[in-house]
């Protein structure tokens, strides 16, 4: 079968997050089963030309051929770059023109991490499917507004606030996707979690497993615990960075506990606000910054518990990797994360925004003897879950089966 992939992050030299990892791991494996051709979306032109050529060459060595038409368009890159306003006002028109430059000769088109609208237009004369990681939009407007007001408010650094996201959802994302899902209907929509489909208010396929971790992580389990809490992720409001000090304040009112913090602050506002709270509550925080992979694994594996007050997620590789490393997790019960990890030993959920509840659940883990934590993290149900999620081969197989199901339909 000849499979067309529509995706831009393969051509970027920067880390694209969990969705980009999923896309790369899955597509490189599909290239061993199918003849794969990459059709980069228009958004790829925002990357440096030299980086694009370097990454394209690397992809070719992995069996992923970049469409010849794209190389020709690279010499006209400036023509296809667009400002934010241009994308908002003229996106559909410009995309329809852009895809005319390509001779799409494949049996099926697929976007492994939906990040652009291009796949809908590439798929005008071709069957196509896509996998979402986070919701396409939030169907319940009032619930979304209520949540945004609580966790996003206003960010002076970015000049954005709850209202900018809400208006984008209501005036751009929701109407645009509602229209496209009717006029350019995909053959299928899949998701890495049930929650992303539920938040969008649509039906679709759920990849099982939706993501994976490196099996080498399992070797770090049962190597000893130290009396600290860990948090790592993007350090912004989406991931609950301003709630972390509130959680640690409650924990420290019962027992002095250190927080090990890893990741990058995305703006000065969140960084200043975080440290202001840390100083106000007299908390013990060791900030390691954006650390190398080996260091991160070591720190997480020795923690007693991960606190994870995330408001925006599709699946959460942070939670998956923490469990793989033998560290319990306390998370908010947002639909995406809960739909993947509910009923697993070693994972405790509290209602979103319940910082006291999160602290109390974390204290439960902190008070447990190491032997009790090891027994919990080696429970048969959790071990079985980790076995399924310990290989990207399993994820790629799930995607392959899904593609063949619809190609043959």
Secondary structure, 3 states (H helix, E strand, C coil): CEEEECCCHHHCCCCCCHHHHHHHHHHHHHCCCCEEEECCCHHHHHCCHHHHHHHHHHHHHCCEEECHHHHHHHCCHHHHCCCHHHHHHHHHHHHHHHHCCCCCCCCEEEECCCCCCHHHHHHHHCCEEEEECCCCCCCCHHHHHHHHHHHCCEECCCCEEHHHHHHHHHHHHHHHHHHHHHHCCCCEEEECCHHHHHHHCCCCEECCCCCCCCHHHHHHCCCCCCCEEEEECCECHHHCHHHHHHHHHHHHHHCCCEEEEECCECCHHHHHHHHHHHHHCCCCEEEEECCCHHHHHHHHHHCCEEEECCCCCCCCHHHHHHHHCCCEEEEECCHHHHHHHCCCCCEEEECCCCHHHHHHHHHHHHHCCHHHHHHHHCCHHHHHHHHHCCCHHHHHHHHHHHHHHHHCC
